[in-house]
Amino acid sequence: MARVDEGDPPELIREKFALLVRESRALDFVKEDERVALKLHFGEEANTGYVKPEYVRVAVDELLRKKTRPFLSDTNTLYRGRRMTAPEHQKLAAEHGFTQGACAAQVIIPDDTQKENIREIEVNGKFIKAAKVARLFADADGLVDIAHFKGHIMTGFGGALKNVGMGCASREGKLAQHSDISPFVIEQNCKGCSVCIEACPVDAITLIREKASIDNARCIGCATCIAVCPYMAIEVNWEAGGDKIQEKMVEYASAILLPKKNKCAFFNFLIKITKECDCLAKDDPRIAPDIGILASSDPVSIDKASLDLVTKACGKDVFLEAHPARDGLKQLAYAAKLGLGSMEYELVEV
């Protein structure tokens, strides 16, 4: 751990992060010429909580020094916004400073409407039997996860596990985690334009009295209809599934992480800690003081240490207070049970 404050000069934060990278030896797993994915969150429009590109550059520089082939990436969102389609997501990332020139690595947003960009990985979990994830994360030789640690309306908090579990999933995979039901039509918004009908790959949508209607028995949950609707007339029940969403998310994380055992590194940034995640298109206020940056090869221990540090700094679990129906410890316990890491850790400051 390196203690930093967002008010510190950016160059000082870069220096401390570089020291943390060296002292932790978190990137020692990489080998020359390996293709290494850096999993990021580029931030929604008007959001400022995401990890800044000048800090990401520190990790990239170290990977380049080791003669690897790093690239930055994230997947598109299930909800509407500028990160819903690959072209607009790529444009927004550039507006936030994530360019090849600034970060010294290619920025790739996979188009999840193309089947060749999706890979199905068998997990045989309690809820997820086969995870549908972005192929570029599954196929990479190694993974460097850089997460902004913050609250989350569905999982209590979001750190390394969420950044991988939800963040590497395809749109269909995100829907499988968020909801146990098919998308539904908001009739007052529907104009009967038939765009969703033409886009549905399984003919699950028809027009009834000039309004779209989704046949739940046919629907495969790909969420294509949500993406193409020009009138915001198709939605999902974000509250469906209750606490199961945390375990589904962990099962998705296992699809990426278990095949890459000993080929991953995790960095959590505990600065500008907010109530909600960076998907919100607004400047969410802090709910905890800035703490620092953590490094680990274990996604469970880094999230547990991050949670403990925030709780200690605030004198209470601010995430549970903000989201009383979502106990984030559930994701940690389940991840440990699946062999993704340990809830025990030793914290070493540099």
N, C-alpha and C positions, 0 to 999 in steps of 0.2 A: 504494500500500500504506500502511495505517496500522497501526502496531504496537500491539497490545493483548494483555492477559492476562486470562484468565477471572476472576482474583482482583481485577481492577480494579473499582471501583464501577460498577454498571450505567449510571449517568448519564454517567460518563467514557467508557465504551465507546460509548454513544449519541452523544456529542459527537464522538468520533473518527470514527465511521461517517458522521455527517452531514458532517463536514469532507471525508472521502474521497469521498462522493457529489458534493459541490460541486466539489472540485478535479479529480476525474477527468472530470467532465462526462459520465459514463456514461449519464445519463438525458436527455441533450439531444436524443435522437432522437424523443421523444414529441411529439405535437401535441394541441392542445386538443380535448377531447371523444372522443379515442381510447379504446378499451377495451383496457386493459393487464393481462395475466395475470402474476401473481407466482407462479412455480413454487417451491413449498416442499416440505419433508418435515416433517410435523407430529410425528414421533417415535412409535415404538411404545410401548405401555404399559410403564411402569417404566424407559423410556429417558430419558436427560437430555442427550444429545449434540446434539440438534437446535438450530437457530438460534432463539433466544428471541423471542417476539412483540414485546417492547419494542424489539428491534433492527430487526425487520421494519417496525415502525411508522415508523422513520426514512425508509425508502424510500417507504412509502405517503404520508407527509406531503409529500415532495418531488413525488410524482406528482400529489397533490391540488393542490399549489401551482401546478402546470402545467396545472391544470384538466382532467386526464384522468379516466377512470373505471376505477380499479384494482380487482382482485379477487384473492383468495388461493385457491390450489387445489392439489390433488394427486390422483392416481388411486388406486384400490383395489389391494390386493396380490393376488398369486397364492397366496402361502402363507397358512396359517390364522393368525388373530390378530384384534385389534380393528379393524384397518384393511382387513379383507377385504370388508366391505359398506359402502355409502355411509352409511346411518344411524348405524352404530356408529363409523365413521371420523369422521364429523362430530361425534359426541358426544365422542370422544377428543380431537380437535383443540380443542374448547372446554375440556375439562378441562386441557389444556396451555396454555390462555390465548389461543388463537386464536379470538377472537370479533370481531364487527363493532364492538362497543364498545371493545375494547382496541386493535384494529389499524386502526380507521377505514376498513375495507373489508370487503365481503361475503366470507364464506368459503364456497366452493362445492366440494362433492365430487360429481362426476358419477356417476350410477347407470349402471354399464357393463353392466347386464343389459338396458338399453333401447337398441335399435339406433340410434335417432336421436341418441344421445350419442357415437357412434363414427364416425370418418371414416377412410376408406381413402385413403392417399396413395401414388401410384406413385413408387417410387424406383429400380427396376430395378438393385438392387445385386448384389453377388456372391452374397449369401445371401438378402436380403429383396427381393422384387419389389414388393410393396405393403405398406406399413406401416399397421397398424390402431392409431390413436391417439385420445385423447380430443378430441372435436370442439372443446371450448371453448378448448384451446390452439392448435389449428390455425386457428380462426376469429378469434382475438384480433388486434387491430391491432399489438400489440407484446408482447414477452416480457421479463420481468425474472426472471432465475434467481438464487435465493439458496440456496447450497449449503453444507453442512457438509463440509469436506474431511476424509476419513478412509479407513481401509482397507476392503477388501471381499473376501470369500472367492472370488468368481468373476471379479473384474476387477482385482485387486491393490489398487487404490484407487478411490475414488469422489469426483468433484468435479462440475464444471459439465456435462461430457459425459454422465456417468451420470445426473445429476439430470434431464436432458432426455430422454436416450435411453430409459432404463428408466422414468423417472418420468412421462412423458407417454403411455406406451403403455397400451392397453387390456389387460385380463387375457389375451386371446388373443395380443396382441402381446408381452406378457411371457413367455408360454409359448414363443412362437416364438424368443425370444432365449435362454431358459434351457435349452431341451431340444430335441433332434432327434427325440424319440420322443413317442408319445401318453402320456397319464396311464395309470397301472396300478393295479390293485386289490390292496390288502393283505388277503388272504383272511381272516386270523384276526380282522380288525376288522369285516369286512362282516357285516351282520345280514340281508341280503336284503330290505331295506325297500322297495326299488324307487324311492326318491326320485330317484336319479340317472337312472334309466330315463325317468321322467316329464319330467325337466328337459332331457335330451339333445335338441338340435334336429335331429339327423340320424339318430336311432334306432340309434346305434352301440353301445348297451349292452343286454345281455340278462341274464337269470338262468340260470345253469347250476349245477345241484345247489345251489340256494338261495344262490348267491353271484353278485355282479355280475361281468360279463365284458365287456371293452371290445374291440370290433373295430377294430384299428388301421387297417385299410383304409378304414373309414367315418369314423373320428374326424377332425374338422377342427381339433382343438387349441384349442377355445374355452375350455376349463377350467371350464365351468359346473358340471360334476360335482364338481369339487374344492370349489367354493363351497357346494354344497347338501348334501353328505354330512354327516349328523349324527354319524357314528361315526369320522371321520377315517380312512376306509378307502380313499381314493383319493389318490395321490401322483404326483409326477413325479421323474425322475432329475435332481437338481440338478447333478450332475457331468457330465452328457452335454454333448457339444459342445466340450469343452476350450477352447482359446484363441479358438475361433470366436465365443464369446459377446461378446468385446470388439468385434469387427468388426460383428457383428449390431447391437449396441447403438449403435455409431456410425452405421450405416445408418438406424436408427430416429431418431437425433438429427438426421440430415440431412433427414428428412421434415418436421420442425418448423422447423429453422433455415434451410435454404436458401431457402424461400419468404419468410422474414423477414430477408433480408440487410439489414443496417444498421438493423434494427428490434428489436435485442436488447441487453440489458446483463447482465453476469454479476458476481456477488459471491461470493467464496469465503471462508468463515470458518475460519481455521486456529487454532481454539481447541478444547480437549478433543479432541485428535486421537486416535482410538481404532483398535484393530486391525480391528474389524468395523463394519458400517454401522449406521445408526440404526433399522434394521428389527428389531434384536435387542431382545427384551422384557427388558432388564436394563441396569444401569448399567455399561457396558463401561469398563475402566480406560484411562488414557492410555498411549500408547506413544511420545509425543514431547512436547517442551515447547510451550506456547502461543506463537504467532508473531504473528498479527494478521489483518487483513481485506484482501483484494485486490479490485480492481475492474478490469474490462476490457470491451471490446466484442467480444473474441475468446475463444471458449471453449477453444480449444486452448492459446493462450499462457498463459491464466490457470491452467489445470491444470498446464502444464509448469512455470511459475514456482512454483506451490504445491508441486509435487513436489520441485523443486530446493531450496526453502527448508527443507522438512522434512528432506531428505537432508543438507543442510549443518548444520542444527541438531543432528542426531543423529550425524553423522559416518559415516553409512551409509544405505542404502535400507531403512528399517525395514518398508516395505510388502512388498518382495520377500523380505525375511527372514521375515516373518510368513506370506506366501503364495508360497512358492518356485515353485509351478507356474503363477503368474499374473504375467507381466511387464506392468505397467501402461503401459509405453512403447508397447506395441502399439496401444492405443486412440488415443494421441496421433498416432502416425505415420499411421495409417489415416485419422483425421479430417483431418489436413493434406492427405493425398492426395486426399480427396474435396472439398477446397476449403472446409472449415469454419473454417479459421484457419491460423495459423503456429506452429511450435515456437520461433521466434525472438521475443524480447521485450526490452523495456527496462523495468527496474523502477525506479519513481519513488516515493520515500517522502514522505508528507505529515505 
